[in-house]
Amino acid sequence: MFALVGATGVAGCTQGINPTDTDRALIGAGVGATAASVSGRNVVRGAAIGGAAGALCDDFRLCQ
């Protein structure tokens, strides 16, 4: 859940550069992996959740 919120927040900060889904997914994966690492969770799972959240956040109108 933390990765989802973090990825959405960071992906929303990229509005000025008009990011693609890939850009948002990469940012989300980085945030998710970092959040998982800091909290002692599975880094790969955190990156996957964050990447999905970043790529899909515009589809759910969370980062526009």
C-alpha positions in Angstrom: 0.0 0.0 0.0 2.8 2.4 0.8 4.4 1.7 -2.6 1.1 2.5 -4.3 0.7 5.8 -2.5 4.4 6.8 -3.0 4.4 5.9 -6.7 1.3 7.8 -7.3 2.6 10.8 -5.5 6.0 10.8 -7.3 4.4 10.1 -10.7 2.1 13.1 -10.2 5.2 15.3 -9.8 6.2 14.7 -13.4 3.3 16.5 -15.0 5.5 19.3 -16.3 7.5 16.9 -18.5 4.5 15.0 -19.9 5.7 11.5 -19.0 4.7 8.3 -20.7 3.4 5.2 -19.0 6.9 3.8 -19.2 8.4 6.8 -17.4 5.8 6.6 -14.7 6.3 2.9 -14.4 10.1 3.3 -13.9 9.6 6.0 -11.3 7.0 3.9 -9.5 9.2 0.9 -9.6 12.1 2.9 -8.0 9.8 4.3 -5.3 8.3 0.9 -4.6 11.7 -0.8 -4.4 13.0 1.9 -2.1 10.0 1.8 0.1 10.2 -2.0 0.4 13.9 -1.9 1.1 13.5 0.7 3.8 10.6 -1.2 5.5 12.4 -4.6 5.2 10.0 -6.1 2.7 10.5 -7.9 -0.6 12.2 -5.4 -2.9 11.1 -7.2 -6.1 7.5 -7.2 -5.0 7.7 -3.5 -4.0 9.1 -2.7 -7.5 6.4 -4.6 -9.2 3.6 -3.0 -7.2 5.2 0.5 -7.6 5.7 0.0 -11.3 2.1 -1.1 -11.9 0.8 1.8 -9.8 3.0 4.3 -11.7 1.9 3.0 -15.1 -1.8 2.9 -14.2 -2.1 6.1 -12.1 -3.1 8.2 -15.1 -5.8 5.7 -16.1 -7.4 6.1 -12.7 -6.9 9.9 -12.9 -4.7 9.9 -9.8 -1.7 11.7 -11.3 -3.1 14.1 -13.9 
